[in-house]
Protein backbone atom coordinates (compact mmCIF):
# COMPACT_ATOMS: atom_id res chain seq x y z
CA UNK A 1 0.00 0.00 0.00
CA UNK A 2 2.80 2.45 0.86
CA UNK A 3 4.67 2.09 -2.42
CA UNK A 4 1.37 2.40 -4.31
CA UNK A 5 0.59 5.57 -2.36
CA UNK A 6 4.00 7.05 -3.19
CA UNK A 7 3.62 6.09 -6.84
CA UNK A 8 0.26 7.88 -7.05
CA UNK A 9 1.79 11.03 -5.54
CA UNK A 10 4.71 10.73 -7.97
CA UNK A 11 2.17 10.68 -10.81
CA UNK A 12 0.90 14.06 -9.61
CA UNK A 13 -2.31 12.94 -7.92
CA UNK A 14 -3.55 15.08 -5.04
CA UNK A 15 -4.49 13.75 -1.60
CA UNK A 16 -8.20 13.50 -2.37
CA UNK A 17 -7.54 11.50 -5.54
CA UNK A 18 -5.10 9.16 -3.79
CA UNK A 19 -7.52 8.50 -0.94
CA UNK A 20 -10.36 7.83 -3.39
CA UNK A 21 -8.25 5.53 -5.58
CA UNK A 22 -7.03 3.53 -2.59
CA UNK A 23 -10.48 3.50 -0.97
CA UNK A 24 -9.30 5.03 2.31
CA UNK A 25 -10.28 8.10 4.31
CA UNK A 26 -8.23 11.30 4.25
CA UNK A 27 -7.25 10.64 7.88
CA UNK A 28 -6.01 7.15 6.97
CA UNK A 29 -4.01 8.71 4.12
CA UNK A 30 -2.42 11.20 6.52
CA UNK A 31 -1.56 8.32 8.88
CA UNK A 32 0.08 6.37 6.04
CA UNK A 33 2.06 9.46 5.00
CA UNK A 34 3.17 10.00 8.58
CA UNK A 35 4.48 6.43 8.81
CA UNK A 36 6.16 6.68 5.40
CA UNK A 37 7.90 9.89 6.46
CA UNK A 38 9.08 8.22 9.66
CA UNK A 39 10.45 5.21 7.79
CA UNK A 40 12.20 7.28 5.12
CA UNK A 41 13.20 10.04 7.55
CA UNK A 42 11.57 12.66 5.38
CA UNK A 43 9.43 15.67 6.28
CA UNK A 44 6.77 15.82 3.56
CA UNK A 45 5.34 13.87 0.67
CA UNK A 46 7.59 15.46 -1.94
CA UNK A 47 10.71 14.45 -0.01
CA UNK A 48 9.22 10.98 0.51
CA UNK A 49 8.55 10.55 -3.22
CA UNK A 50 12.01 11.80 -4.20
CA UNK A 51 13.64 9.61 -1.53
CA UNK A 52 11.68 6.56 -2.72
CA UNK A 53 12.71 7.24 -6.33
CA UNK A 54 16.34 7.69 -5.30
CA UNK A 55 16.29 4.42 -3.32
CA UNK A 56 14.51 2.70 -6.22
CA UNK A 57 11.55 1.85 -3.99
CA UNK A 58 9.30 3.15 -6.75
CA UNK A 59 10.03 3.33 -10.46
CA UNK A 60 10.00 6.53 -12.49
CA UNK A 61 9.34 4.65 -15.71
CA UNK A 62 6.01 5.57 -17.17
CA UNK A 63 5.59 8.71 -15.05
CA UNK A 64 3.88 11.47 -16.96
CA UNK A 65 5.82 14.70 -17.38
CA UNK A 66 3.00 16.55 -15.62
CA UNK A 67 3.86 14.72 -12.41
CA UNK A 68 5.50 16.42 -9.44
CA UNK A 69 8.76 14.57 -10.05
CA UNK A 70 8.72 15.49 -13.73
CA UNK A 71 7.90 19.20 -13.48
CA UNK A 72 10.42 21.37 -15.28
CA UNK A 73 12.16 24.30 -13.63
CA UNK A 74 13.27 27.53 -15.32
CA UNK A 75 16.34 25.80 -16.77
CA UNK A 76 14.44 22.93 -18.39
CA UNK A 77 15.50 20.36 -15.80
CA UNK A 78 13.14 18.18 -13.79
CA UNK A 79 13.03 17.48 -10.06
CA UNK A 80 14.53 14.11 -10.85
CA UNK A 81 17.80 16.03 -11.36
CA UNK A 82 17.66 17.86 -8.01
CA UNK A 83 17.26 17.16 -4.29
CA UNK A 84 13.64 17.37 -3.14
CA UNK A 85 14.20 20.46 -1.00
CA UNK A 86 15.55 22.42 -3.97
CA UNK A 87 12.55 21.50 -6.15
CA UNK A 88 10.11 22.28 -3.38
CA UNK A 89 11.54 25.81 -3.04
CA UNK A 90 11.77 26.39 -6.80
CA UNK A 91 8.22 25.33 -7.53
CA UNK A 92 6.61 26.43 -4.28
CA UNK A 93 4.77 23.13 -4.21
CA UNK A 94 2.13 23.04 -1.46
CA UNK A 95 2.43 19.60 0.04
CA UNK A 96 -0.84 19.31 1.97
Number of C-alpha atoms within 10 A of each C-alpha: 8 12 14 12 21 23 21 21 21 27 20 19 17 13 17 12 14 21 19 12 12 13 11 12 13 15 10 12 20 14 12 15 19 15 13 22 18 12 10 14 12 17 14 17 20 23 20 23 28 25 19 20 18 14 11 10 14 17 14 17 6 7 16 14 13 12 16 24 25 19 17 19 12 8 6 7 12 16 22 17 11 13 13 21 14 11 23 17 10 13 14 9 11 10 11 8
